[in-house]
Amino acid sequence: MGNSTAPTLAHHTVGNGPEKVLMLHSWIDNSHSMDNITPYLDTDAYTFVFADLRGYGGSIDIKGEYTSTEAATDAFNLADHLGWDRFHLMGHSMSGMISQRAALIDWTSGKKRLKSVVAITPVTANGYPADEDTKDFLQSSIHNAEVASQLAAGLTGGRLSMKYCTAVAEANIASSSADAMLGYYNMWVGEDFSEEAKAASIQTPLLVIAGKQDLPGFQTDYYKETFGAWYPKVEIKTIDEAGHMPMYETPLILGAMVEGFLNEQTAAA
């Protein structure tokens, strides 16, 4: 599953516990997306590794095809680099899609390295259901601070300050490659491996976390129609006061929800 010739994603580690957790970030963020949560994680029970995808943060100079298969393979390669045999995988937004691809690869290969998957406000395996106007808007937000600020506002239900939305946009531009963002945009809008995922009957435990204030396509009912139909062992939870960015909007609630699920999987193993 790993590839010794592939680049190793930049990453940082929090904790030194026996249970290993790898976290992948969203389209408009980087490996520090969970910094508001990390001081309150159980670092005695868990080792959390937060990775920068190709074209982001410390991996900004690593180029690629920017597909879900490539990104999932990069995740397994990083696990190999870390010496991890089995681990939990977390993904936010587009990396929620990547995490599903990883689960599909892992399950169908028979290696079953993934103990569980956590998908935070994820893109579904059939791609984000956007009309042409929305697709144009999303693509136009790439390295455009004004449009990206509007996107950040929409993703959080217009409930947060424009200073926050501007900060998200500026941080994204400073820590990402426009080419990588375009490549990943084409991934999470254009890919569809939902039939493969459904046919595989993946038995890996999966937690999906939705934000009630999020955009259509990320809502709880849509997740029930999609994740609920494709994955036999899925649990879907909703954070009422969050939109698409619960690690900023409701960090302690998100952290407790994630750790509660991980604790359950660890106890059941």
C-alpha positions in Angstrom: 0.0 0.0 0.0 2.9 2.3 0.7 5.4 3.6 -1.9 8.9 4.1 -0.8 9.7 6.4 -3.8 6.8 8.8 -3.0 7.4 12.0 -1.1 6.7 12.1 2.6 4.1 14.7 3.6 5.2 17.4 6.0 3.6 16.9 9.4 3.7 17.6 13.1 2.9 15.5 16.1 0.9 16.1 19.2 0.9 13.5 22.0 2.7 10.1 22.5 -0.1 7.7 23.3 -0.3 4.1 21.9 -3.3 4.8 19.7 -2.3 6.5 16.4 -4.4 9.1 14.6 -3.6 10.8 11.3 -5.5 14.0 10.4 -5.8 15.5 6.9 -7.0 19.1 6.4 -9.5 20.9 4.2 -9.2 22.7 0.9 -8.9 26.1 2.5 -6.7 25.1 5.5 -3.5 23.3 6.4 -2.1 21.0 9.1 -2.7 23.6 11.8 -6.5 23.6 11.4 -6.9 21.7 14.7 -4.7 24.0 16.8 -7.6 25.2 18.8 -8.4 21.7 19.9 -4.9 20.1 20.4 -4.3 21.5 23.9 -7.3 19.6 25.2 -6.7 16.2 23.5 -5.9 13.1 25.4 -2.2 13.0 24.5 -1.5 10.1 26.9 -3.9 7.8 25.1 -3.3 9.1 21.5 -0.6 10.2 19.2 -2.0 12.7 16.7 -0.2 13.5 13.5 -1.4 16.4 11.4 -0.2 16.4 7.8 0.0 19.0 5.1 -1.3 17.7 1.8 0.7 18.2 -1.4 0.7 21.9 -2.3 0.0 23.1 1.3 2.1 24.3 4.3 5.3 22.3 4.7 4.4 20.3 1.6 3.8 23.3 -0.6 6.6 22.4 -3.0 5.4 18.8 -3.4 3.5 18.6 -6.7 1.2 15.9 -7.8 -2.0 14.8 -9.7 -4.2 15.9 -6.8 -6.5 12.9 -6.9 -8.2 11.2 -4.0 -6.2 8.0 -4.8 -2.9 9.9 -4.7 -3.8 11.7 -1.5 -4.9 8.5 0.2 -1.7 6.8 -0.9 0.3 9.7 0.5 -1.5 9.1 3.8 -0.5 5.4 3.9 3.0 6.3 2.9 3.2 8.8 5.8 2.0 6.0 8.2 4.7 3.8 6.8 7.3 6.5 7.5 6.0 6.8 11.0 6.2 3.1 11.6 2.4 2.7 12.0 0.8 -0.6 11.2 -2.7 0.3 12.2 -4.2 3.7 12.9 -7.3 5.9 12.8 -7.7 8.4 9.9 -9.5 11.8 10.1 -10.3 14.1 7.3 -12.0 17.5 7.1 -14.1 18.5 4.0 -12.3 17.4 0.9 -10.1 15.2 3.0 -13.3 13.6 4.2 -13.5 12.4 0.6 -9.9 11.4 0.6 -10.5 9.4 3.8 -13.3 7.5 2.1 -11.0 6.7 -0.7 -8.4 5.5 1.8 -11.0 3.3 3.5 -11.9 1.8 0.1 -8.3 1.1 -0.8 -7.6 -0.3 2.7 -10.7 -2.6 2.8 -10.5 -4.0 -0.8 -6.7 -4.6 -0.5 -7.4 -6.8 2.6 -4.8 -5.0 4.6 -7.3 -3.4 7.0 -4.9 -0.9 8.5 -7.6 1.6 9.4 -9.1 1.1 12.8 -11.7 3.8 12.1 -12.4 6.9 10.0 -13.6 10.2 11.1 -15.0 12.5 8.4 -15.7 16.1 9.5 -18.1 18.0 7.3 -16.9 15.8 4.4 -17.4 15.9 0.7 -19.2 12.7 -0.2 -17.7 10.0 -2.4 -19.8 11.2 -5.4 -18.3 14.7 -5.3 -19.8 18.0 -4.1 -23.3 18.5 -5.7 -22.7 22.0 -7.1 -24.5 23.6 -10.0 -22.5 25.5 -12.7 -22.8 28.9 -11.0 -21.6 27.5 -7.7 -18.7 25.7 -9.4 -17.6 28.9 -11.0 -17.8 30.7 -7.7 -15.8 28.0 -5.9 -13.1 28.0 -8.6 -12.9 31.8 -8.6 -12.2 31.8 -4.9 -8.8 30.2 -5.5 -6.1 32.7 -4.3 -8.7 35.5 -4.5 -9.0 37.0 -1.0 -12.3 38.8 -1.6 -14.1 35.8 -3.0 -12.5 33.4 -0.5 -13.7 35.6 2.3 -17.2 35.3 0.9 -16.8 31.5 0.7 -15.7 31.4 4.4 -18.8 33.4 5.4 -21.1 31.1 3.5 -19.5 28.0 5.0 -20.2 29.3 8.5 -23.8 30.4 7.8 -22.9 34.1 7.7 -22.8 34.0 11.5 -19.1 35.0 12.1 -17.3 38.3 11.7 -15.8 39.3 8.4 -12.5 39.6 10.2 -12.6 35.9 10.8 -13.6 35.2 7.2 -10.8 37.5 5.9 -8.3 35.8 8.1 -9.3 32.4 6.7 -8.8 33.6 3.2 -5.5 35.3 3.8 -4.1 32.3 5.7 -5.2 30.0 2.9 -3.5 32.0 0.2 -0.3 32.3 2.3 -0.1 28.5 2.9 -1.2 26.9 -0.4 -0.3 26.6 -4.0 -2.9 27.8 -6.5 -2.1 24.9 -8.8 -2.7 22.4 -6.0 -6.0 24.1 -5.0 -7.2 23.9 -8.6 -6.2 20.2 -8.8 -8.0 19.4 -5.5 -11.0 21.4 -6.6 -11.3 19.2 -9.7 -11.1 16.2 -7.4 -13.8 17.1 -4.9 -16.2 18.5 -7.5 -15.5 15.9 -10.2 -14.6 12.5 -8.8 -17.3 9.9 -8.1 -16.4 6.5 -6.5 -19.6 6.1 -4.6 -20.6 2.9 -6.4 -17.2 1.3 -5.7 -17.5 2.2 -2.1 -21.1 0.9 -1.8 -20.1 -2.4 -3.6 -17.2 -2.9 -1.3 -19.4 -3.0 1.8 -16.6 -1.5 3.9 -16.8 -2.6 7.5 -14.5 0.0 8.9 -16.2 2.1 11.6 -17.0 5.6 10.2 -18.1 8.7 12.0 -19.5 11.6 10.0 -19.8 15.0 11.7 -22.1 17.5 10.1 -22.6 21.2 11.0 -26.2 22.4 11.0 -25.1 25.9 9.8 -23.2 24.4 6.8 -24.1 24.7 3.1 -26.3 22.3 1.2 -24.4 19.2 0.2 -22.9 19.1 3.7 -26.1 18.7 5.6 -27.1 15.8 7.9 -30.1 14.7 5.7 -27.8 14.6 2.7 -25.2 12.5 4.6 -27.9 10.1 5.6 -28.9 9.6 2.0 -25.3 9.1 0.9 -23.1 7.8 3.6 -26.0 6.0 5.1 -26.6 4.1 1.9 -22.9 3.3 1.2 -21.3 2.4 4.4 -22.6 -0.3 6.7 -20.9 0.9 9.9 -21.5 4.7 9.7 -22.6 6.9 12.5 -23.7 10.4 11.7 -23.7 13.2 14.3 -24.5 16.9 14.0 -23.1 20.0 15.8 -26.0 22.4 15.9 -23.9 25.6 16.4 -21.3 24.8 13.8 -21.1 25.2 10.0 -18.3 23.8 7.9 -15.5 24.8 10.2 -16.3 23.3 13.7 -12.6 23.2 14.6 -12.9 27.1 14.8 -16.6 27.5 15.6 -17.1 24.8 18.3 -13.6 23.4 18.9 -14.2 21.8 22.3 -17.5 20.1 21.2 -15.8 18.8 18.1 -12.8 17.5 20.1 -15.0 15.7 22.6 -17.1 14.2 19.8 -14.0 12.9 18.0 -12.4 11.5 21.1 -15.6 9.9 22.3 -15.8 8.0 19.0 -12.1 7.0 19.0 -12.4 5.8 22.6 -15.3 3.6 21.6 -13.3 2.1 18.7 -10.3 1.5 20.9 -12.4 -0.2 23.6 -14.1 -2.4 21.0 -10.8 -3.5 19.3 
